[in-house]
Each structure stands twice: as structure tokens, then as C-alpha cells.
Amino acid sequence: MSPFPKHELEDAWREKLRLARERYEEAAKAFRASWEEHSEGRPTTDSTFAIQHARKLESHALAEYMRVLKIFADLLLHGRVPEEPPK
């Protein structure tokens, strides 16, 4: 059982989900910018590395967003209290 009241737990996970989504959106934006920069000029080793790095960060941010979304959905829809603390 959680030491938090249900509405506080939901609010905390809702905020965690919001932050994870923001991080994903920022990472996706950075990837698109790297891709556009790379495709507008002559590809170099540095620009290729920048794209690979940006894509890796985007992928990790998406995975974290999906992980938090699943926890939040399980909490709301099934009442499953996560083992991980929300904060």
C-alpha cells in the first residue's frame, strides 16, 4: 500500500508523465534539427555522430515516456500502485 492518498499519488504520477513527455518532445525536436542540419549540407563524421546521438537520446526519452505512461495508466485504470515512488 502507498503512503500517499490516491489523489496525491495520481497527481504525482501525472506530473511525472508530463515531465517525461516534455523531455521526449525536446529530444525529438533536437533530433529533427540535427537531421535537417545534416541533410542541408555535406554529411561529415561529426554531423553523422550528432544525428546518431540525437536519435539515441530521443529513443531513450520515448522509452521513459512510455514506461511512465504505462505505470500511470495501470494506476488509473486498474488501481495498481507502482512499487517505484512517484517523486
N, C-alpha and C positions, 0 to 999 in steps of 0.2 A: 504494500500500500504506500502511496505517496504521502510525504509530509505536507504537501500543498493541497489546498482545496481545489476541486475540479476546475472551476472557472479560472483560477490563477495558473494552474498547470496548462490549460488550453491557451491562455493569453501568452504565457512564456514561450510555448512552442510555436504559436502564431508569429511571434516576434522573431524567433529563431528562423522560421521559414521565410519571413520577409527578408531578413539579412542574407540568407543563403541565396535567395532569388536575385537580390541586388548584386551579390558577388558574381553569380553566373552571368547576369546581363552585362556587367562590366567586363568580364573576361571574354564574352562573345563579341563585344564591341571592339576590344583590343585585337582579337583575332581577325575580325573583318578589316580593321585598319592595317594590320600587318600584311594581310593578303592583298589589299588594294595597293599598298605601297610596293610590294613585291611585283605585282603584275603590271604596274605602270612603268617600271624601269627594267634594267637588265638584272636578272637574278644573280645574286652573289652568294657566297658561302654564308656571309653574315645575315643576309636577308632570308635565306632558306632556314638557317638556325632560328631566326626570330619567329618565323611562321611556325616552325615545329614547337618551339617553346610556348608560343601563344596558344596553339592548339592543345597542347598538353595541359596548360592552365585552365583552358575552357572546359576540357574534358573532366578534369578533377572537380571544377566548380559545379558542373552539371551533375556529376555523380553525388556530390554532397547535397545539392538541392533535392535530388530525387530521394536520397536517403532520409532527409528531414521531412520531405513531403509524405513519405510512406509512414513514418512514425506519427506525424500529425494526423494523417487520415485514419490510422489504426486507433489513435486516441479518440478522435471524434466519432468515428463510425462504429467502432467495436468496444470502446471503453478500455482498451489495452493501455495500461500505464507503462510508459517506457522505463527500462532499467537505468538509462542514461539520465542524469539530471538536466533540466532544461537550461540551466544557466552555467 
